[in-house]
Amino acid sequence: MGGKLGTLLDSASIAIGRLDGIALVLPDPELFIDTNIRQQAVLSSQIEGTLKAEIDADAWATLNSDTSRPFEKPKSGCITVKVINHLGDEVMKVFRV
C-alpha cells in the first residue's frame, strides 16, 4: 500500500507497537488506567465548574433551541449553517443570502 493511506497505516502500526511495549513494562495496566481516569475526571470537573460559573443560564436557554434568531446580513453575503442530530452526525452548508 502506498501514498497517504500507506503512511497512515504505518503510523498506526507503530503506535500499536508502542502500546504493546508499554503493556509489557507496566506492572498492572488496570492500575495505570484507573489512575489516569481519575485524574481526567478531576480535571474535567474542574473545567466544568469553571465553565458553569462563566455561563449565563438565561442567555444559554435562549440559544438552546431549534428556532433561529434574527441577525444582520453578513458583509460576505454568506452564512454557514451546521446541523447536528441526536446521534452526533453533522452536516454543514454555506448559503448565499
N, C-alpha and C positions, 0 to 999 in steps of 0.2 A: 504494500500500500504506500502510495507516495503523496506528495503535496501536503496541504494543510491538515487533512484528516489523518495522514500518517504521522505527522508531527504531534498532533493532539493525542493519538493513540500511544505513541512513545512516551509522552509526558505522563499520561495516565498510568502506564505500566511502571514507570519509575516511581510515581507516587505510591502505588500499591506495594511495590517492593520496600519502600521506606516504612510503610505501615507494618508490613510483616516483620521487618527488622526491629522496630520498636516493640512489637508484641513479644519478641524473644528476650528483650532486655528488661522489660518491666516485670517486677516480681508478681504483681497481680493487676492485670489491666482493669478489672472492675473497680479497684481502689482508685486508680488514676481517673477513670471516667466519672465515678461518684464525686470525687473532689472537684473535678472540672465543672460538672453540672451544678454543684452547689455554688461554686464561685460565679458562674454565669448567672444563676438565679439571683444572687445578691446584687450583682451589677445591674441586672435587668430591673429589679425592684427599685434600686436607687434611681435609675434613669426614669422609670415610670413615675416615681414620686416627684421628681423634678419637673417632668413634663406636665403632670396633672396640676402642679402649682402654677404653671405658666399659662394653662388653657382656661379661657373664659367659657364656662359651661353654657351660658345663654348664647354666646356667639357660635359655639360649636353646634348647638341644637338647630340654628338657622341654616347651617351648611349641610348637616346630615339629613339630606332629603333627596327625593327624586324629581324635585321641581327646580327648574333653572331660575337663577336670579338675574335681574336685568344688569347689563353692563354697557359701557360705551363702545362704539365700533372702534376696533384697534386700527392704528395708523397703517399697519401692514396689510390690512384688508383680509386677514385670515384669522381663523380661530382653530384651536385644536380641541377635539372632544375625545376624552378617554372614558371608556365604559368598562367596568369590572363586574362580572356576575358573581353570584353567591359561591361559585366553585373557584373563584380567583382567576378565571380566564379574562384576558384583557384584549381590548380592541381600541386602536387609536386612529382617528382620521383627522385630516386637515380640511377645513371648509373655507371657501371664499365667501365673504359677507359684503 
